[in-house]
Amino acid sequence: MSEGAKPVVDVAVPADSERSRKWPQGLRPDLAEVAAHTVSARRFISRIGLALPVLFILSTVAVSSALGQPLRGRVDLGELGLWALGTALLLTPFLAALTVMLNARHGGLVWTTALVYSGLSGMLGLGVGITVLRSEAATASLDLISALVVEVIVLAPVCAAVAFLVSIVRDSTRR
């Protein structure tokens, strides 16, 4: 190189010294340290996790009983059978989540996804149930079925897709 000539520097790629100033080692989160700080919260969720779908099962039966009133007055076996069938249909998301949680690794990704799905669909179902109790009985079946469709056809695949993405990110950070 001749005197006075300036060296060519690629401005698109930062030098190592600039890169180290931007991402110092101390600012990157240490995943083991983060996991150590959340042990008590994860343990608490793990212990009470199975209670969430059971709670929503009981609340769904209570709302369904308040709507249908299957054992008040004269008991008709046909009406009682239709009420039981409708209630079982409304319990589908929670029974599925409970089944998955009982068979999956306790506290694992699948277990946590089932817990989140149960919580989201339970809040949706409980909100619709309370709305139905306040509204006319003529639209009750349509509201409950539409909530069930949203829980099963929309919410379940979204939760599964998010869990799949979490799994991909987790695997790529391990490598």
SULJODA-V109967 format. One record per residue. N is the residue number from 1. RES is the residue in one letter. PHI is phi in whole degrees, -180 to 180 (none if undefined). Layout:
BEGIN
n->N res->RES phi->PHI
n->N res->RES phi->PHI
END
This chain:
BEGIN
n->1 res->M phi->none
n->2 res->S phi->-83
n->3 res->E phi->-65
n->4 res->G phi->87
n->5 res->A phi->-78
n->6 res->K phi->-93
n->7 res->P phi->-70
n->8 res->V phi->-82
n->9 res->V phi->-124
n->10 res->D phi->-81
n->11 res->V phi->-80
n->12 res->A phi->-74
n->13 res->V phi->-105
n->14 res->P phi->-70
n->15 res->A phi->-70
n->16 res->D phi->-60
n->17 res->S phi->-68
n->18 res->E phi->-69
n->19 res->R phi->-64
n->20 res->S phi->-71
n->21 res->R phi->-73
n->22 res->K phi->-74
n->23 res->W phi->-123
n->24 res->P phi->-65
n->25 res->Q phi->-58
n->26 res->G phi->-71
n->27 res->L phi->-89
n->28 res->R phi->-72
n->29 res->P phi->-72
n->30 res->D phi->-87
n->31 res->L phi->-62
n->32 res->A phi->-67
n->33 res->E phi->-69
n->34 res->V phi->-63
n->35 res->A phi->-64
n->36 res->A phi->-67
n->37 res->H phi->-75
n->38 res->T phi->-104
n->39 res->V phi->-61
n->40 res->S phi->-67
n->41 res->A phi->-67
n->42 res->R phi->-66
n->43 res->R phi->-66
n->44 res->F phi->-64
n->45 res->I phi->-64
n->46 res->S phi->-65
n->47 res->R phi->-75
n->48 res->I phi->-98
n->49 res->G phi->-58
n->50 res->L phi->-69
n->51 res->A phi->-72
n->52 res->L phi->-64
n->53 res->P phi->-64
n->54 res->V phi->-66
n->55 res->L phi->-62
n->56 res->F phi->-72
n->57 res->I phi->-64
n->58 res->L phi->-64
n->59 res->S phi->-68
n->60 res->T phi->-66
n->61 res->V phi->-64
n->62 res->A phi->-65
n->63 res->V phi->-66
n->64 res->S phi->-64
n->65 res->S phi->-68
n->66 res->A phi->-68
n->67 res->L phi->-76
n->68 res->G phi->-85
n->69 res->Q phi->45
n->70 res->P phi->-70
n->71 res->L phi->-112
n->72 res->R phi->-91
n->73 res->G phi->71
n->74 res->R phi->-77
n->75 res->V phi->-90
n->76 res->D phi->-104
n->77 res->L phi->-63
n->78 res->G phi->-66
n->79 res->E phi->-66
n->80 res->L phi->-64
n->81 res->G phi->-66
n->82 res->L phi->-66
n->83 res->W phi->-64
n->84 res->A phi->-64
n->85 res->L phi->-66
n->86 res->G phi->-64
n->87 res->T phi->-66
n->88 res->A phi->-62
n->89 res->L phi->-65
n->90 res->L phi->-70
n->91 res->L phi->-85
n->92 res->T phi->-52
n->93 res->P phi->-63
n->94 res->F phi->-77
n->95 res->L phi->-68
n->96 res->A phi->-65
n->97 res->A phi->-64
n->98 res->L phi->-64
n->99 res->T phi->-63
n->100 res->V phi->-64
n->101 res->M phi->-66
n->102 res->L phi->-72
n->103 res->N phi->-100
n->104 res->A phi->-88
n->105 res->R phi->-66
n->106 res->H phi->-61
n->107 res->G phi->86
n->108 res->G phi->-80
n->109 res->L phi->-65
n->110 res->V phi->-66
n->111 res->W phi->-62
n->112 res->T phi->-67
n->113 res->T phi->-63
n->114 res->A phi->-65
n->115 res->L phi->-66
n->116 res->V phi->-65
n->117 res->Y phi->-61
n->118 res->S phi->-62
n->119 res->G phi->-65
n->120 res->L phi->-66
n->121 res->S phi->-70
n->122 res->G phi->-68
n->123 res->M phi->-65
n->124 res->L phi->-64
n->125 res->G phi->-65
n->126 res->L phi->-68
n->127 res->G phi->-62
n->128 res->V phi->-67
n->129 res->G phi->-62
n->130 res->I phi->-68
n->131 res->T phi->-63
n->132 res->V phi->-66
n->133 res->L phi->-64
n->134 res->R phi->-85
n->135 res->S phi->-100
n->136 res->E phi->-70
n->137 res->A phi->-74
n->138 res->A phi->-68
n->139 res->T phi->-98
n->140 res->A phi->-60
n->141 res->S phi->-66
n->142 res->L phi->-66
n->143 res->D phi->-64
n->144 res->L phi->-67
n->145 res->I phi->-68
n->146 res->S phi->-66
n->147 res->A phi->-65
n->148 res->L phi->-63
n->149 res->V phi->-63
n->150 res->V phi->-64
n->151 res->E phi->-65
n->152 res->V phi->-87
n->153 res->I phi->-90
n->154 res->V phi->-103
n->155 res->L phi->-71
n->156 res->A phi->-62
n->157 res->P phi->-66
n->158 res->V phi->-65
n->159 res->C phi->-63
n->160 res->A phi->-65
n->161 res->A phi->-66
n->162 res->V phi->-64
n->163 res->A phi->-63
n->164 res->F phi->-64
n->165 res->L phi->-66
n->166 res->V phi->-62
n->167 res->S phi->-64
n->168 res->I phi->-65
n->169 res->V phi->-65
n->170 res->R phi->-63
n->171 res->D phi->-67
n->172 res->S phi->-71
n->173 res->T phi->-75
n->174 res->R phi->-69
n->175 res->R phi->-81
END
